[in-house]
Amino acid sequence: MNVNQLINMVIRLFVRKAVNGGINAGMKRFAGGGKSGGGQGNPDAAQQGQQAVRKARQAARAARRIGKM
């Protein structure tokens, strides 16, 4: 293993962590991030929002898996 491969491996590790952190932060912000206002609102809408976030996370995971190939 040469120096170029080692540098690329380390850079990939940091970039992967940064991208995953950004995706997670975006998902939390999109989902409301705990800023629901004390539980006010329609519980059905909250459940639908959680389902949408779950599907979005699954899609993000699938996209990352495809990107690794």
C-alpha positions as CSV (number, residue, x, y, z in Angstrom):
1,M,0.0,0.0,0.0
2,N,1.6,3.3,-1.0
3,V,1.2,6.7,0.4
4,N,-1.3,7.8,-2.2
5,Q,-3.7,5.0,-1.2
6,L,-3.3,5.8,2.5
7,I,-4.1,9.5,1.9
8,N,-7.1,8.6,-0.2
9,M,-8.4,6.2,2.4
10,V,-8.1,8.8,5.2
11,I,-9.7,11.5,3.0
12,R,-12.6,9.2,2.1
13,L,-13.2,8.4,5.8
14,F,-13.5,12.1,6.7
15,V,-15.6,13.0,3.7
16,R,-18.0,10.1,4.5
17,K,-18.4,11.2,8.1
18,A,-19.0,14.8,6.9
19,V,-21.6,13.8,4.3
20,N,-23.4,11.5,6.8
21,G,-23.4,14.2,9.4
22,G,-24.9,16.7,6.9
23,I,-27.5,14.2,5.8
24,N,-28.5,13.5,9.4
25,A,-28.6,17.2,10.2
26,G,-30.8,17.8,7.2
27,M,-33.2,15.0,8.1
28,K,-33.5,16.3,11.6
29,R,-34.2,19.8,10.4
30,F,-36.7,18.5,7.9
31,A,-38.5,16.4,10.5
32,G,-38.7,19.4,12.9
33,G,-35.8,18.5,15.1
34,G,-37.8,18.4,18.3
35,K,-39.3,21.9,17.7
36,S,-42.9,20.6,17.6
37,G,-44.2,23.4,19.9
38,G,-45.0,21.3,22.9
39,G,-47.0,18.6,21.2
40,Q,-49.5,20.9,19.5
41,G,-51.0,19.9,16.2
42,N,-52.5,16.9,14.5
43,P,-51.1,13.6,15.7
44,D,-51.9,12.0,12.3
45,A,-49.8,14.6,10.5
46,A,-46.9,13.9,13.0
47,Q,-47.1,10.2,12.3
48,Q,-47.1,10.8,8.5
49,G,-44.1,13.1,8.9
50,Q,-42.3,10.4,10.8
51,Q,-43.1,7.9,8.1
52,A,-41.8,10.4,5.4
53,V,-38.6,10.9,7.4
54,R,-38.1,7.1,7.7
55,K,-38.6,6.6,4.0
56,A,-36.2,9.5,3.3
57,R,-33.5,8.0,5.5
58,Q,-34.0,4.6,3.8
59,A,-33.5,6.4,0.4
60,A,-30.4,8.2,1.7
61,R,-29.0,4.9,2.9
62,A,-29.7,3.2,-0.5
63,A,-28.1,6.2,-2.3
64,R,-24.9,5.9,-0.1
65,R,-24.8,2.1,-0.8
66,I,-25.0,2.7,-4.5
67,G,-22.4,5.4,-4.3
68,K,-19.9,3.0,-2.7
69,M,-20.1,0.5,-5.5
